[in-house]
Amino acid sequence: MMPRGTLCDISKFEYEINHGDIVHPCVRHSEKAFKGYHWWLIYTPYYGADATMENPVLCYGISDNQEAPLKWKVYSQIVGKPSIGYNSDPTMFFNERGLNIFWRENETPRTQKDNVYRGTYACVISENDRYNMDQAILCEDSQFSDREVSPTIIKKDESYIAYAMHLRFKKSDLHSSNRYVEKLVRLFFSIVALLEIYNEQKSYGIAIWKSDSLDRPFSYFKTTKIKNCNKLYRPWHLDIFEHDNKRYAVIQTTQCNADICLAVSEDDENFTMYSKPLITNASIGKVGIYKPTAFVHKDVFYLYYTAQDLNNRSLNEMYLTSLPMAELQFKLSGS
């Protein structure tokens, strides 16, 4: 559906450790220049699938025209490596306070203090200052299921909505506290999953959270199943954008070697996936496609995604592809 992407140029940050690796990008545009720039990116390194590297890095884009940039410069790391646990899944948006940045923490000192397994924390960067919000705005107290995977937070009127994937990682009653038994259980599940016989991972759809303020925790509202989703897909991560009074989700369809698909909602809650994927491993000549970020700007649909070369599965790099939105909608409709 989409052309092959062009490799992005991102300035080095702790290159000797992460080799310039990038996953889970989130790109946002500000009509009014923020700190002198209109385009902003946040991402985490994940070289060699090392979760301890997932510490969000903020960048600004260099663009000589109105198009989404291929070149990015590092502004700063937003949060460092915690003493235990790890960070993940950054996202952001602009409002009157400035640039609102969110990231997840997984079994870190802060989540232990809050008595949860995972939490989404935030800060606000203004033109002249930074404000850290100490309280988690999304919380998950279940070990084996999670309703706040890869969140996107948007403002609607005077309130806020968070969209995230609702996943089950394991079925707790099928596992053992005996480490030797558990090792055999995990081996068994890895084999049956590889053979597509059974997978204890399950995607329930898109979880919706709501709040009337970013300074207070969001309340879980409900989970909606993604309509017209291929039965072979287990949606893993997403990003949300708005266009022509509709809400769109770009969806990573499985945890590993995913397709990227587009879904649309006309009521802010129920999403229907288009049957044709935007990109696949075969269509871009890469492997390891992971969470994308997307938006429409000046009537052009832009998609940033990360992927790996077959000869280097440790390194994730970011690519940009685009199509006029009208052309994309025509292709998706099959007209």
Stockholm file with secondary structure:
# STOCKHOLM 1.0

chainA/1-335         MMPRGTLCDISKFEYEINHGDIVHPCVRHSEKAFKGYHWWLIYTPYYGADATMENPVLCYGISDNQEAPLKWKVYSQIVGKPSIGYNSDPTMFFNERGLNIFWRENETPRTQKDNVYRGTYACVISENDRYNMDQAILCEDSQFSDREVSPTIIKKDESYIAYAMHLRFKKSDLHSSNRYVEKLVRLFFSIVALLEIYNEQKSYGIAIWKSDSLDRPFSYFKTTKIKNCNKLYRPWHLDIFEHDNKRYAVIQTTQCNADICLAVSEDDENFTMYSKPLITNASIGKVGIYKPTAFVHKDVFYLYYTAQDLNNRSLNEMYLTSLPMAELQFKLSGS
#=GR chainA/1-335 SS CCCCCEECEECCSSHHHHTTCCEEEEEEEEEEEETTEEEEEEEECCGGGCGGGCCCEEEEEECSSSSCCSEEEEEEESSCCCSSSEEEEEEEEEETTEEEEEEEEESCHHHHHTTCSEEEEEEEECSSCEEEEEEEEEEECCSSEEEEEEEEEEEETTEEEEEEEEEECCCGGGCCSSHHHHHHHHHHHHHHHHTTSCCSCEEEEEEEEEESCTTSCCEEEEEECCBTCCTTCCCCEEEEEEETTEEEEEEECSSSSCCEEEEEESSSSCCEECSSCSBCHHHHTCBCCCCCEEEEETTEEEEEEEEEETTEEEEEEEEEEEEEHHHHHHHHHTC
#=GC SS_cons         CCCCCEECEECCSSHHHHTTCCEEEEEEEEEEEETTEEEEEEEECCGGGCGGGCCCEEEEEECSSSSCCSEEEEEEESSCCCSSSEEEEEEEEEETTEEEEEEEEESCHHHHHTTCSEEEEEEEECSSCEEEEEEEEEEECCSSEEEEEEEEEEEETTEEEEEEEEEECCCGGGCCSSHHHHHHHHHHHHHHHHTTSCCSCEEEEEEEEEESCTTSCCEEEEEECCBTCCTTCCCCEEEEEEETTEEEEEEECSSSSCCEEEEEESSSSCCEECSSCSBCHHHHTCBCCCCCEEEEETTEEEEEEEEEETTEEEEEEEEEEEEEHHHHHHHHHTC
//
